[in-house]
């Protein structure tokens, strides 16, 4: 969001804070938690309210690993990097489980199924399963369709789960101990003193010892450093009215991850994705409006794969993800602003990596610890 001179003319009251986290989504709330655990007093500022962005507009899939197949990932990033990130993803899931248990969040250890929609994709899934198993990771390859809905094969990851993501984000926030300043758009950030960052927002001018940006897709609006490194991308979903029957008991995704589907905790069938049907329309936008081509594609998928579902579509929504050029999250310090850190660019997999990435970002900001393969410096070479 932008802020006009009528909304804030520079005469806002000044507030001195210790650690200021910008963004109250899953990653921001997790960063606040880790900064509090490190002995700091944390304030979160948010342009809307807790979890009203992509953190509560996703499908609630707690999927382990990257959004590319294991064998493809190892070829692209190297086996050591993939192993490290896989472990980071598993660590993230354990954090989410702890937060969910303490916050009485709806959680289902239902596993996941990565399904093939073609013979070519089935061959890729078999290679992925072999690579996972060779590295000691639990994954079961099914040479036929375990759902009996016209798929060609599947890889089952039994350790994955489904969650109510809005509840989860609130649980993380409540356990963080942070103070929240909501409905408070940010419009400028400067560091002109060694140990003080000035953050201009609609309600206040913050003077912070440290700032952590957890602004994901909206990061290019905050600092030009993120232009070209963060590509905002729209994702859309539909959900039916509650069903009387169970049609899927796991988190399913297919078409190389572009389609995904599950039943919600109140029995609705949720289907999301299809942005690959119109990349030009859905790519490089922070507008979360619905678009007709994608909504039609989701409806067609519902009819094709779930013809036994006769409930009406009850809800439609969109959210904005943040992609990076190499599809890895970004952790770093803003150039020229040594007290401003960031954890952004989750490539649609914030539930896979969010907490672990937030922990590394806080450690880098407060202690100077290198975040390894997540270090944004890799894109500056």
VOKE-798808 format. One record per residue: residue in three letters; x, y, z of N, C-alpha, C in turn. Coordinates in steps of 0.2 Angstrom, whole numbers, plus 2048, in hexadecimal, padded with zeros to 3 digits. Layout:
! VOKE-798808
alaXYZXYZXYZ ...
***
This chain:
! VOKE-798808
unk8047FA800800800800804806800 unk80280C7FD8058127FD802817802 unk80581C804802820809803827807 unk7FD82B8067FD8328047FF837809 unk80183D80780384280C7FD844810 unk7F784380E7F18448127F083F818 unk7F38398167F283481C7F8835821 unk7FD83781F80383882380883D820 unk80884382480C848821813849825 unk81584482981B84482C81B847833 unk81584883581484B83C812845841 unk81283F83F810839843814839849 unk81183784F81583685581B831854 unk82083285882682E85782682885D unk82782285B82781D86082E81985F unk83181986583781586583680E867 unk83980986383880286483F7FF863 unk83F7F88668457F48668457F185F unk8417EC85E8417E885783A7EA854 unk83A7EC84E8347ED84A8347E8844 unk82F7E484582D7E083F8287E383B unk8297E38348247E68308217E082C unk81A7DF82D8177D982B8157D4830 unk80E7D383080B7CF8368087C8832 unk80C7C682D80A7BF82B80E7BA82F unk80E7B482C8117AE82F8187B0831 unk81C7B282C8237B382C8247B9831 unk8217BE8318227C48358207C283C unk81B7BE83E81A7BC84481F7B7847 unk8217B38438277AE84582D7B2846 unk82F7B78428357BB8438347BF84A unk82E7C184C82D7C585282E7C0858 unk82C7BA85782D7B485C8347B385D unk8387B285883F7B18598437B785C unk8417BD85A8447C385D8437C3864 unk83C7C286683B7C286D83E7BD871 unk83F7B786E8437B187184A7B3872 unk84D7B886E8547BA86E8547C0873 unk84F7C287784F7C787C84D7CE87A unk84A7CF8748487D58728417D6873 unk83F7DD8738387DF8738367E086C unk8317DD86A82F7DE8638287E1862 unk8287E585D8227E985A8217E7853 unk81B7E58518197E384A8157E9848 unk8177EB8428127F083F8107EC838 unk8097EE8378067EA8318017EF82E unk8017EE8277FC7F38247F57F1824 unk7F47EB8267ED7E88277EC7E682E unk7EC7DF82E7EC7DC8357EF7D5835 unk7F07D283A7F37CB83A7F07C6835 unk7F57C48317F37BE82C7EE7C0827 unk7ED7C68257E87C88207EB7C8819 unk7F17C78187F47C68117F47BF80F unk7FA7BD80C7FB7B68097FB7B180F unk7FC7B38157FD7AE81A7F67AA81C unk7F07AE81A7EA7AB81B7E67AA814 unk7EA7AB80F7E67AA8087E97A4804 unk7ED7A08087F079A8047EC794806 unk7EE78E8047EA7888057EB78480C unk7F078780F7F27848167F577D815 unk7FA77D8107FE77780F804777813 unk80677381780C77381B81076D817 unk81376F81181776B80D81E76B80E unk82276680F82976681082D767809 unk83276C80A83676C8048357727FF unk8397727FA8387777F58327767F0 unk83177B7EC82B77A7E782D7777E1 unk8347747E08367717DB8377697DD unk8377657D883875E7DA83F75D7DD unk8407587E18467577E584C7567E0 unk84C7527DB8517517D68537577D2 unk84D75B7D184E7617CD8527667D1 unk8507677D885376B7DD85A76A7DE unk85C7647DE8637627DF8677647D9 unk8647637D38687657CD86976C7CD unk8647707CF8647787CF86977B7D5 unk8687787DB86B77B7E18717787E3 unk8717717E287676D7E58737697EB unk8767637EC87375F7F18747617F8 unk8797657FA87A76780087576D802 unk8747717FD86F7777FE8687747FF unk86676F7FB86076C7FB85F768802 unk86476580486376180B862766810 unk86676C81086577181585E774815 unk85C77680F85577980F850774811 unk85176E80F84C76981184B768818 unk85176881C85176882384E76E826 unk84F77482384C77A82584577A824 unk84277781F83B77681E838772824 unk83C76C82583976882A83976B831 unk83E76F83283F773839839778839 unk83777B83383278083382B77C835 unk82A77683282477383482477183B unk82977083E82976E845827774849 unk82A77A84782878084B82178184A unk81E78184481778284381377D847 unk81577784881177284C811774853 unk81777785681777985D81277F85E unk81278485980E789859807787859 unk8057838557FE7808547FC77D85A unk80077885D7FE7758637FD77A869 unk80177F86A80078386F7FA78886E unk7F97898677F378E8667ED78B864 unk7EC7848657E67808637E478285C unk7E87818577E77838507E577C84D unk7E077D8487DE7778447E4775840 unk7E676E8417EC76B83E7EA76483C unk7EC7628367EB75B8347F1758831 unk7F47538357FA74F8327F874A82D unk7F674D8277F37498227F774781C unk7FE74981C80274881780074C810 unk80474B80B80374E8058047497FF unk80074B7F98017477F380374C7EE unk80974B7EB80B74F7E580974A7DF unk80474C7DB8017487D680374A7CF unk8037457CA8057477C37FE7477BF unk7FE74C7BB7F974D7B67FA74B7AF unk8007487AE8027457A88087407A9 unk80973C7A480E7377A481573A7A5 unk8167407A281C7437A381E7457AA unk8187487AD81974A7B481A7447B9 unk81673E7B78177387BB81E7367BB unk8227367B58297347B582D7397B9 unk82B73F7B982F7447BE82E7427C5 unk8287407C782673F7CE82A7397D0 unk82B7347CB82F72E7CD8367307CF unk8397347CA8407367CB84073A7D2 unk83B73E7D483B7427DA83B73D7E0 unk8377387E08367337E583D7307E6 unk84072D7E184672A7E184B72E7E4 unk84C7347E28517397E584F73A7ED unk84973B7EF84773C7F68497367FA unk8487307F784972A7FB8517297FB unk85472A7F685C7297F685F72E7FB unk85C7337FD85E73880285B737809 unk85873180A85572F81084F733812 unk84B73680D84573980F83F73580D unk83A73581283473181183073480C unk82F73080682B73180182972B7FD unk82272A7FC8207247F981D7257F2 unk8207227ED81E7237E681871E7E5 unk8137217E280D71D7E080D71D7D8 unk80D7177D580D7177CD8067187CA unk8017187CF7FA7197CC7F871F7D1 unk7F17207CF7EE7267D37EB7247D9 unk7EE7267DF7EB7247E57E47277E7 unk7E272C7E37DC7307E47D772D7DF unk7D972A7DA7D47277D57D072D7D2 unk7D47327D07D17387CD7D473A7C6 unk7D77357C37DA7377BC7E17397BC unk7E57387C27EC73A7C27F07347C0 unk7F67357BE7FA7307BC7FF72C7C1 unk8017307C680572D7CB8057327D1 unk8097317D68097357DC80F7347E0 unk8127397E38177387E981373B7EF unk8137367F48107377FA8167397FF unk81573F80381974180881574180F unk81673B81381273A81881373F81E unk81874381E81A74882481774E823 unk81375081D81075681C809757820 unk80775D82080175E8247FD764820 unk7F77658237F276A8217F176E828 unk7F07758277EF77982C7EA77F82B unk7E77828307E378882F7E878E82F unk7EA79182A7EF79582A7EE79C82E unk7E879E82D7E67A48317E77A3839 unk7E479D83B7E579C8427EC79B844 unk7F07988407F77978417FB79D842 unk7FA7A283D7FD7A883E7FB7AC844 unk7F57AC8467F37AF84C7F67AC852 unk7F77A58527FA7A18578027A3858 unk8057A485280C7A685380C7AD855 unk8087B28538087B88568077B985D unk8027B58608007B58678067B286B unk80A7AD86880F7AB86C8167AF86B unk8167B486781C7B886681D7BD86B unk8187BF86E8187C48748197CB871 unk8187CC86A8197D28678137D7868 unk8157DD8678107E286780E7E3860 unk8077E485E8057E58588027EC856 unk8057EF8518027F684F7FF7F4848 unk7F87F38477F57F18417F27F783D unk7F07F68377ED7FB8337F2801832 unk7F87FF8317FD80483180280482B unk80180782680580682080B809821 unk81180681E81780981E81980C818 unk81D81281881E815811825817810 unk82981681583181881483581581A unk83B81481984081181E84781481C unk84A81782285081A821855818827 unk85B81782686081682B86581B82A unk86582082E86A82682E86F826834 unk86D82183987182183F87381A840 unk87981884387C81184387780D846 unk87380F84C86F80A85086880C850 unk86681084B85F81284B85C812844 unk85680F84385380E83C84C81283D unk84B81783884581B838840818833 unk83A81683683581383182F817832 unk82D81982C82781E82B82181A82A unk81C81A82E81581782D81081C82E unk80A81A82C80481F82C803821833 unk80381D83880281F83F808822843 unk80E81F84181382184581A821841 unk81F825844825825842829821847 unk82B81B84582F816849836818849 unk83981884F840818850842811853 unk84580D84F84780685184E804851 unk8508008568577FD8568587F8850 unk8537F484F8537EF84984D7EF846 unk84D7EE83F8477ED83B8477E6837 unk8427E28378427DC83383C7DD82F unk83D7DD8288387DD8238367D6821 unk82F7D582382C7CF8218267D081C unk8277D38178227D78138217D380C unk8257CE80B8247C98058237CC7FF unk81D7CB7FC81B7CE7F581B7D67F5 unk81A7D97FB81A7E07FB8217E47FC unk8267E07FC82C7E27FD82F7E77F8 unk82D7E67F28307EC7ED82D7F27EE unk8277F37F18247F97F38287FD7F9 unk82C7F97FC82F7FC8028367FE801 unk83A7FA7FD8417FC7FB8437FA7F4 unk8467FE7F08487FC7E984C7F67E9 unk8507F47EE8547EF7EE8507E87EC unk84A7E87ED8467E27EC8437E27E5 unk8447E77E18417E77DA8457E27D6 unk8427DD7D38457D87CF8477D27D3 unk8487D37DA8497CD7DE8437CA7E1 unk83D7CE7E18377CC7E48327CD7DE unk82F7C87DC8297C87D78237C67DA unk81E7CB7DB8187CA7DE8147C67D9 unk8107C17DB80C7BC7D78067BA7DA unk8017BB7D67FA7B97D97F87B27D9 unk7F57AF7DE7F37A97DF7EB7A97E0 unk7E77A57DE7E07A57DF7DD79E7E1 unk7D879E7E57D57987E77CD7997E7 unk7CA7937E77C37927E87C178D7ED unk7BC78E7F07BA7897F57B27887F5 unk7B07817F57A97807F57A67817FC unk79F7807FC79C77F80279E779806 unk79D77880C79F77280F79B76C80C unk79F76780B79D76080879B75C80E unk79675780C79475281079974C810 unk79D74B80B7A174680A7A974880A unk7AD74480C7B474580B7B7743804 unk7BA7478007BC7467FA7C37467F9 unk7C77487FE7CE7487FE7D1749805 unk7D57448077D774480E7DE74780F unk7E174A80A7E874C80A7E9753807 unk7EF7558077F075B8037F37597FC unk7EF75A7F77F17587F07F375E7EC unk7F875D7E87FA7627E37FD75F7DD unk7FC7627D87FE75F7D18007647CC unk8017627C68037667C080976A7C2 unk80E7667C58147697C781376F7CD unk80E76E7D180D7727D68087787D5 unk8067787CE80277E7CD7FB77D7CF unk7F87777D07F27767D37F27737DA unk7EE7757DE7EE7727E57E77727E8 unk7E576D7EC7DF76C7EF7DF7687F5 unk7DA7697F97D97668007D2767802 unk7D07638077CA76580B7CB769811 unk7C776E8127C97728187C676F81E unk7C77718247C576E82A7BE76E82B unk7BA7738287B37728287B076F822 unk7B476B81E7B27678197B176A812 unk7B37708117B377380A7B9770806 unk7B876F7FF7BD76E7FA7C07747F8 unk7C67757F97CA77B7F77CF7797F1 unk7CE77D7EC7D377C7E67D67837E5 unk7DD7827E47E07897E27E57877DD unk7E878D7DA7ED78D7D57EB78F7CE unk7ED78B7C97EC78C7C27EF7937BF unk7F37967C37F679C7C07FA79B7BA unk7FD7947B98007937B37FC7937AD unk7F57937AE7F17947A87F179B7A5 unk7F47A07A97F47A77A67FA7AA7AA unk8007A97A98067AC7AD8067B37AC unk8047B67A68057BD7A58007C17A9 unk7FA7BE7AA7F57C17AE7F77C17B6 unk7FA7BC7B87FB7BB7BF8027BC7C2 unk8067BE7BD80D7BF7BF80F7C67C0 unk8137C87C58157CF7C680F7D47C8 unk80B7D27CC8067D67CE8057D57D6 unk8037DB7D98017DA7E07FA7DC7E1 unk7F67DB7DC7EF7DC7DC7EB7D67DD unk7E87D57E37E57CF7E57DE7CE7E3 unk7DC7D17DD7D57D07DA7D57C97D7 unk7CF7C77D67CD7C07D37CE7C27CB unk7D07BD7C77D07BE7C07CC7B87BD unk7C87B97B87C47B57B57C77AE7B2 unk7CC7AF7AE7CF7A97AB7D27A47B1 unk7D47A67B67D77A27BB7D179F7BF unk7CC7A37C17C67A07C47C379B7C0 unk7C279C7B97BF7977B57C37907B5 unk7CA7917B57CE78B7B57CD7877BB unk7CD78B7C17CB7877C77C57847C7 unk7C07877C57B97847C47B977D7C0 unk7BD77E7BA7BE7787B57C17727B9 unk7C67747BD7CA76F7C07C676B7C5 unk7C176F7C97BD76C7CD7B87677CA unk7B57697C47B17657C07B575F7BE unk7BB7607BB7BF75A7B87C17557BD unk7C47577C37C77527C87C27517CD unk7BD7547CF7B97537D47B27537D2 unk7B074F7CD7A97507CA7A474D7CF unk7A674A7D47A17487DA79F74D7DF unk7A27537DE7A17597E279C75D7DF unk79675D7E27907617DF78F7677E3 unk7937697E879276F7ED7947757E9 unk79077B7EA7927817E67997847E9 unk79C7887E57A278C7E779F7917EB unk7A27917F17A07967F77A479C7F8 unk7AA79B7F67AF7A17F77B57A17F2 unk7B77A77F07BC7A87EB7C17AD7EE unk7C77AC7ED7CC7B17F07D37B17EC unk7D77B67ED7DE7B67EB7E27B97F0 unk7E97B77EF7EE7B97F37F47BA7EF unk7F97BE7F27FF7C07EE8057BD7F1 unk8087B97ED80E7B57EF8147B97ED unk81A7B77EF8217BB7ED8257B57EB unk8277B67E482C7B27E18337B57E0 unk8387B17E183F7B47DF8427B17D9 unk8477B47D684A7B17D084C7AA7D0 unk84F7A87D68517A17D684D79C7DB unk84779F7DD84279B7E18447997E7 unk84979D7EA84B79C7F18497A27F5 unk8477A17FC8467A780084C7AC800 unk84A7B28028507B78038507B980A unk8567B980D8587BB81385E7C0813 unk85E7C68168637CA8158637D1819 unk8677D58188677DC81B8677E1815 unk8637E68158627EB8108687EF80F unk86B7F08098717F48088707FB80B unk8757FD80E875804811871804817 unk86E7FF8198697FF81F86B7F9824 unk8717F98278737F382B86F7F1830 unk86A7F48328657F283885F7F0835 unk85E7EF82E8587ED82B8597E6828 unk8567E182A8567DB8288507D9824 unk8507D382084A7D181D8497CA81C unk8437C781C8427C081A83C7C0816 unk83D7BF80F8387C080A8397BB805 unk8347BB8008357B77FA8347AF7FB unk82E7AD7FD82D7A67FF82A7A27F9 unk8297A47F38277A07ED82179C7EE unk81C79E7F281679B7F38177957F9 unk81D7957FC81E790801820792808 unk81C79780A81D79A81081C795816 unk81779181581678C81B81C78781B unk81F78681582578181582B784818 unk82C78A81883278D81A83279381F unk82C79682082C79C82382F79D82A unk82E79882F831799835838798835 unk83B79383184279283184679882E unk84379B8298467A18258457A782A unk8407A882E83F7AD8328457AD838 unk8467A783A84B7A683F8527A883D unk8537A683785A7A783485B7AF833 unk8557B28318557B982F8567BD836 unk8537BB83B8547BE84185B7BD844 unk85E7B78438657B684586A7BA841 unk8687BB83B86D7BF83786D7C7839 unk8667C983A8667D083C8697D2843 unk8677CD8488697CF84E8717CD850 unk8737C784D8797C484E87E7C4848 unk87C7C68428817C683D8827BF83A unk87E7BA83C87F7B383987C7B2832 unk8817AF82E87F7AE82787A7A9826 unk8747AB82286F7A68218707A181C unk8767A081A87779B81587579C80E unk87279680B86F79780486979C804 unk86679E8098617A38098647AA808 unk86A7AB80986D7B280986C7B6802 unk8687BB8038667BF7FD86C7C27F9 unk8727C27FC8787C47F88797C07F2 unk8777BA7F28787B57EC8757B87E5 unk8707BD7E686D7C07E08707C67DE unk8757C87E28787CF7E187F7CE7DD unk8817C77DC8877C67D98877C77D1 
***
